[in-house]
Amino acid sequence: MVTTLPSIPSSESVHLHHFKRRGHDDSSGLSPVGTDDSDEADEYETKAPSGAWRRQLSPCSVFSAASSGRLYAEPAQTLIFLDWDDTIFPCTEIFTTRNYTRRSREWTKPLPPDLDEELSAWRQAAGDFLQAACAISDRCVILTNSRPPWVSACIDHFAPNLKEILAKNGPVRVVYASEMMKKSKSKSDEISEKAEGVIIKMLQSLGCFHGFVSKMVESMAAMRQNAPKPHFDLTEAKFKAMRKEAESFYSQYQGQTWKNIISLGDMAYEHDAAKSLSSTRVAVSQPRERLRTKSVVLLQSPSLHGLTLQLRIWSQLLPICVRFDGDIDLYIESSCTPFTELAKALQVPSLARVKVPAVYTQPDMGVKTYVTADEERAADELLDNLPILLHEAVLGPPRETFVKAR
């Protein structure tokens, strides 16, 4: 049974209460979207209708809109990218371990009862995770290298409970990175086409038959189309999609700076794309801009139980990750002690005490994973204790960081 702790009153609500008690009850000038600097705040003012608060705002949103450093964790300044296959959706478990067909056009019959029942816990965990992401970000993007309509097809057949949150006008956007590559040819395609042109001209100069040359052209085009995409193409596709989303998101008002970008996925594609996005932004950003990039590579090819637990854990870790005032560059895809790395990255030493049962961190090797009753109890205890540790981290520095003065 997962323990749900009561929410801690935000410092904003406390300040606002005292602010009103002193006779200042006019909230018409309070901005739901934080601006960056004092000079920018003078030039731009957001007027919100009565009661139009957007989630939870920091104290600086109440008294001034002057500091980017204090507004970076606001939902209006936080952009989240999430991979789909094996990050949210149990792709390996369903199609490799269970040998379920990958052809979505063949998904015409209901799921087998045993598989449908085993997916119920994952469905709930996935829904809770996406709700948690939407609560801390005004733009949560599922970014996949699959071709449309893969995500919607998976939801329709395996997780209909996610239809509402992933609806066309819902809080979560689905972006297919492959669509970005269609708009511009990759370098490899350009080189291949140039080589083809040279070969064709050479054949024509030798007086070869026109029909033979035509077949050569068709054959080369088919080979290029069906060739497996190299790693850099998949990374480049995600980079272009991330850049487009970031440029759109951080243009809500004039002069808005990029502040807080989070990327979670099971492969290096999205990790490398997020790091490239951050490094290339430095060259064109304003001097006062400070972008915090948090890129995490999660478990690769997780089992159904492992992915379900991972989603539940990150439902609780996301708020801490958003509030962390710095960059995170973390690989936990093959770690036996993922919380040790998380404790270092988030600077929360108490997290290192959390132990994940090994059965949940082992990659899916094509054989169905069975969890014992003791391992299930250990996972439940983890989920019960994690909110307590995270609340302690929010309320004050961990005891391990205090050093007695001599």
N, C-alpha and C positions, 0 to 999 in steps of 0.2 A: 504494500500500500504506500503510495507516494504522499509524503506530507506536504501540504500547501501552507506556507507561512503567510500570515497577514502582511499586507504591503506596508512598507515603511513610509510615513508621510514625507513628501518631498520637502526640501528646504524652501522651494518656491511657495508651497501652500502655507507654510509657517510665516514667511515674510509677507505674503499677500494678506494674511489675516491681520498682522500687526499694522500693515500699511493702511487697511481699511479702518482699523480701530482708531487710527490717528486722524481720521476725517477725510482721507484721500480715497474716495470710493469711485472715482472716475477711471474706468479702465479702457476708455475709447482709444487712448494712445498706446495701449499695450500691443506689441507686435507678435503675431503668431509665428513669424519667420524671422530668425535672427539675422542681422546684418553683420558686417565684418569690422569696420573701423569707425571711429568717431566721425571722420570726415564723410564717410559713406552714409552714416546714419543721418547726417544733416541733409544730405541730398535726397535720400529715399526714406519714405515712411510708409509702412504697411498699416492700413486701417482695417480692423476686423469687426464684423458685426457683433452685437451683444451675444455672449455665450459661445463665440466661435473659436474656442480654444482648441488647438490641435495637440492632442495627447498631453504630455507633461513638459512644461517649460522650466528652464533653469531660473534661479533668482535674477541673473543678469538680464533675462528677457523682460522682467518686471520693471527694473529700475533703470536699465540702460541697454542700448543695443550697440555697444561699443567694442566688445572684445571677441575676436574670432577664437581666441584660445579658450574662451569659456563657453562657446556655443557649438563647438565641433560635434558634440554628442547628441545634439537635438535631432529628432526625426527628419526635420526639413534640411539637415546638412549631412545626413548619413545615407550612403548608397551601398546596397548589399547585392553581391553577385553570388548565385548558387548554381552549381552544376546539377544535372538531373540524374543521369544513370549512375547508380552505386553511391550517390551522395544523398539523394532523396528516395529514388526509386530502386528497389532491389533487383537490378538487372541481372547480375550474375546468378543469384539464387534462382530466379524464375526460369531463365532461358538456358543456363548451363547446368545447374544442379538438378532442376526439375524437368529439363528437356522440353520445356513448353515452346511452341513455335514462335519465332520472332516475326513472322509475317502477320502484320496487323489485319490484313484483309481476311485472314482465316479465323479471326477471333469472333466467330459468329455464335458460338455456344457459350452458356454460362460456365464459370470456373468450376472445376471439380470441387465437391464439398469440402474435402480435407484441405486443399490449398486455400480455398476461400476462408476457412476458419483460421488457418495459420497466419493469414495476412491481416486479420482483424487488429491485432496489437500494433502492427506496423502502420496501418491506416490511421489509427488514433495518434500515434507518435508523429507521423508526417504532418497531420493537420495541426497538432499543437506546435510543432516546430515552425511551420509557416506563419501561424498566428503570432508567435513570439517575434519572428523576424519583422512582420508588418507593424508590430507595436512599437518598434524602435527605429523604423526607417520609413520615410515617405515613398521610397522607391526600392522595391525588392524585385530583383530580376533573376529569373531562371534562365541561365545561358547555356545552351547545349550545342554540340557539334552535330547532333542528329539532324535529319531532314524533316520538315513539317509534313504531316501533323503528328509527329511521334509522341510528344508530351500529352496532347489532348487524347490521342488514341489510348495511351497507357492509363490515363485517368478514367476514361469511359469504361474500360474493361476491368481494370484492377482496383481502382480507388475512386468510385463515384462520389465519395464523401468530400473529395477535394474539388469538385466541379465549381462550387460557389466561389471559393477563394481564388481559383484560377480561371474564372470566367473572363470574357473579353474585356469587360470594364471593371474587373475585380481589382483588389489591392496588389496582386502579384502579376508582373509582366513576364511573358514567355518570349524569348528572343532566340532565333535560330542563327547561330554564327555562320553557318554555311551560306546563308543568304547574302552575307556581306562579301563573300568571295566571288559571288556571281557578278557583282557590279564592277569588279576590276580583275584583270588577269594576273595570276601570280608570276613571279620571275621565271619559275620552272616552265610554265606554259609558254611564255614568250620565247625562251631559249629553244624549246622543242619546236615551236612553229618556225623559227628562223632556220633551224637545222632541216626541217622538212622542206622549206623553200629551196635551200641549196641542193638537196638531193633531187627534188623534182626538176629543177633547172638542168642539172647534170644529165638526168635521164632524157629530158627533151632534146638536149644538145646532141645526144648520141643517136637520136632518131627513133627512140622507142615508141611502141604503139601507144596511141592515145588512151585506149581502153586499159592498158596495163598501168599507165601513170595514174589514171582515175582510181583504180583499185588500190594502188599504193597510198594515195591520199586518204581514202576512206579507212584503210587499215590502220594507218598511223593515227588518225583522229580517234578511232575506236580504242586503240592501245592507250592513248593519253587519257581518254575519258575514264577507262576502267582501271587505270593504274592506282594502287593504294596511295592515299595521300600521306606525304611525309610529315614528320612531327612538326616542323616549322610552319607548315601550312595550317595545321589545326591550331597552333598557338597564335599565328597571325590572324586567323579568323576571329578568335576570341578577343584578341587585342583590339581589332577594328570595331567589334561590336561594343566592347567596354568603353572605348573612346567616344563612340557616338552617344551612348547612354549617359556618360559622365558629362559631356558637353551640353546635352539637353537638360539634365537634372540641375547642374550648377549654373543655370541661366534663368533662375526664377526672378531675379531682379538685377539691375545694372551693377556691375562690378562684383558680383558674388564670386568668392574664391572657393576652390576645391578644398574640402576639409577632412572627410572621413570616408574611406572606401574599404569595404570588407569583401574578401573572396574566399569561399569555401568550396572545395572540390576534392575528388579522389585521385586526380592525375596532375601532372606537372603543367599541362596546357594552360589552365586558368591561373595557376600560380605564377608562371612565367609571364603570362599576359598582364596580370595585375602589376607585377614588378616593372615591366616595360612601360606600362601606362604611367606609373609614378615617376620613373626616371626621365621619360620624354616630357612630362609635364613641367619639370624643373626649368627646362630651357625656355618655356614660353609663359611661365606664371609670373604674377605680379610679385614684387619684392616682399610684400607683407604676407603673402600666402604661405600657409604651412599645411601640407597634405599629410595626413596620417593614413598609411596603407597597411592593412592587416590581411595577410595572405596565408592560408592554412591548407595543407594537403592532408586530407583525412585518410581513414582506412581504405586500402585498395581491395577491391573484390570482397567486400564484407559479406558474411553470412546474413541470413534474415534476422537472426537474433542479435548479431553484432550491429547491424544497421539500425534496428529498432532502438537499442540501447544508446547508440551514438546520437540519434535524433533527440532522444529524451535528455541526454546530457547537454547537448548544444542548445536546447531550448532554454536552459538555465545559464549557460555560459555566454550566450550572445550579448545580453545587457552589459556584462563585465567587459567583454571584448570591445563593445562600442565605446564605453567610457574610458578605456585605456588611452592615455594621452601619449601615444608614441606609435612606432611601427612594429609590426609583428611579421616575422618570416619563419614559418614553422612547418616542419615535416613530421607528422606523427603516423604516416601511413603504415609503417612496419615496426612501430615501437611497441615493446612489451609493457612499457610503463608510460603511457601517454600523458598522465597527469604530472609526471615529473617535468616533462618538457613544457606543459602548459603553465605550471607553477613558475618556471623561469621566465617564460615569455610574458606572462601577465603580471609578474612581480608579486605573486601571492603565494608565499612559501607554504602556507597551510594546505594548498591543493596537492602538494607532493605526498601527503598522507593518504590520499584517496587511491585505493587499489581496485583495478578492474579485473574480474575473473578472466583468466587466459582464454577461455573458450569464446569469449566475445570479441577478442582482438585478433584471433586467428583468421587468415584469409580463407575464403571459400575455395576449396580445392576440388569442387565438383562432386563432393559427397555430402549428403544431408547432415547437418550438425544437430546433435542432441544436447540439451542443457539439463543437468541434474537439478534436483530440488535444492541442494545446498548452493549451487552456483546461481540459481534464480533468487534465492534469499539474499545472497551476497550482492547481487545487482540491485535488489530492492533497498537494501541498507545503504548502498552507495547513493541512490537517488534520494533517500531520506536525509542523509547527512550533507549532501552537496549544497542545498539551499542554506543550511546553517553556516557552513564555511564561507559561502559567498556573501551572506549578510554581514558576517564579521569583517570581511575584507572591505565592504562598502562603508560600514560604520566607523572603522578606524584601522590604523596600521596593524598588521599581524604582530603578535607578541615576539615572534622570532626576530623582528627587525629592530626591536628596542635594545639599545646598548646603555648599560648603567654608567653614568658619568662618574669619574673618579675625582 
